[in-house]
């Protein structure tokens, strides 16, 4: 019985800790055969974070991931500079990121909301609705979606982003030009008509 209570307490404590860290992918509209960006943000309502890693997956029937850039938080997270380790990889079906802020513990990410971690670029390949979600299936070896607090890896709450690949309507105007003829001057090679 005592072991069961300890396990239940540990499970409840882990659930509370995980809820203190929330990863979000923004939603948006992207024109079909066009491109657009989604931002990945973090809310830290818990302890000071030493780093994080995650993958973000998309359905290649609708979207192709074309790149990932550092968000505004990354530029200053390490005492006003960039992290000691910051690795990203891009695949058609998504991207992965791994960050260690400071190898010797000199800086952490403190409490706060709306930390912009990355900006991912996508191209829509078909009209329709789809989503971009955090995943643990990309990379070799695969990258886990975790935040690191006090040396422990914690699985955060993960919110997907919805994407609408919208068709671009045909133009509602037409141009027409009538027939015209003009004399051609072989001496200078010019002719004009209006």
N, C-alpha and C positions, 0 to 999 in steps of 0.2 A: 504494500500500500504506500509506504514511504517513497519508494522508487517512482511510483506512478505520480505522486504529488510533485516530486522534484522534476520529472519530465514535463508535467503540465506547466509548472512555474517557468521552466526554461523556455518552453514554447511560447507562453504568453509574453515573456520578456523580449524574446526575439521578435515577435510580431509588433510590439510597441516600438522597438528600436527601428525596425525596417520602415515603419510608417513615418519616422522622422526624416526620411530621405526620399525625395520624389523626383524622378526623371520624367520630363515631358517632351513630346514631339509636337510641334505646332501643326495646325491644319491649314489648308489653303486650296485655291483653285489654280490649275495650270492648264494653259491651252493645249489641245491635242497637237502633236508635232512641235510643241514649244517647250520652253524650259522655265523652271521656277525653283525657289529655295524654301526650305523648311528649317526652323531653328530648334535646337535641342537645349533645353534649360534644366536647371537643377534647383530644387528648394531644399535647403539644409536647415532643419529645425532640431537637429540633434547636436552631436559633438563635433569637434574639429576634424576635418577630413584630410587625410594624407594623399589621397588619390582616388582614381576610379577607372573602370573599364566598362565598355558596353559594345554591343553590336546593334545595328538598326537594319531591319529587313523590309524589302518591298516586293510586290508581286510584279515580275517582269512582263506579265501580260498587259500591264498598264503603264508601268514606270521603269526607267533605267536610271540607276544612280550614276552620276557623271563626275562627282567630286565632293570633297568635304574640306571645309576651312575652319580655322580656329575662331571661336566666338570671342566677344569682348572680354570675358572674364579671364581667358587664357593668357592674354597679353600682360596681365599684372598680378597673377595669382602667387607668384614666388617673389615676395618682397618687392613688388613693382616690376618684376620681369617675368619671363616665360618659365614653364616648368623645367625641371632637370631632365625629365623623360616625357616625351609627347610623341606617340606613334599612331598613325592612322593608315588604314588600307581601304581601297575602294574596289568594289565588285559591282557587276551589273545589278545584282540582287540586293545591294546594300553596302554598308561600310562598318568598320570597326575602329575603336579608339581605345588607347591605353595611356594613362597619365600618372606619373609620380611627381608630386609638386616639388619636393626637395628630398634628395637621398639621405641627408643627415638630419632631417626633421626640423629644418630651420624655418619652414613656413607651412601653414595649413589653410584650408578654406573654412572660415568661421561661419557662424549662423547667418542666414540670409535667404532671400527668395529671389527667383528670377535670374539666377546666375546663367549667363549665356555661355554654354560650353562649345558648341559647334554650329556651323551652318552647312547644311547638305544641299547639293544641287541635283535636280532630277529633270529628265525629259519624259513627257507623256508620249506613249506609243499607241494608245487606243483610247477612245472615249469611254467614260464610265467612272464609277466610284470605287475607290480602293483605300488602303491604309498603309502607313509605315509604322512598324512596331519594333520594340526592343526584342532582341533575340540572342541566343547563345549558340548559333549554328554556323557562324561565318569565321573564316580564318583557318590557318593550319599552324599550330593547334587552334581550336576554336576559342573565341574570346567570351568570357563570362560577363554578365551584367551585374557588377557589384560596385559598392563604394567601400573605401578602406578607412576605418575609424579605430584609433588606438591599436593599429596593427591587425585588426580583424576585418575580414571581408563580410559585408552585409548586403543582402539582396534588397535593393530599394523598391518602393512602389513604382510601377512603370505605366505611363499613360501614352497610348498610341496617338498618332495624328491621322486625321481623315483627309484624303485628297480627292478632289473632283477634277478629272481630266475632261475639260469642256471643249466641245466642237466650236470652231470659229465659223460663224454664218457667212454665207456668200454675200458679197457686197450688194447693197440695194441701189446701186447706181450703175449706169453704163456710159461709156464714151463712144461717140460716133463721129466719123470724119467723112466728108463727101469726097467725090472724085475731083481732082484738079489736074491741070496740065500747065507746063511752063516751058519757055524756050530755054535751050541749053546753049551757052556760049563756049565753043571749044577753045577759044583763046585763053580764057582764065579758068575754065572748068566749073563755073558757077551756074546754078539755076535756082530760082526761088518761086514759091507759090504760097498762097495763104488760103 
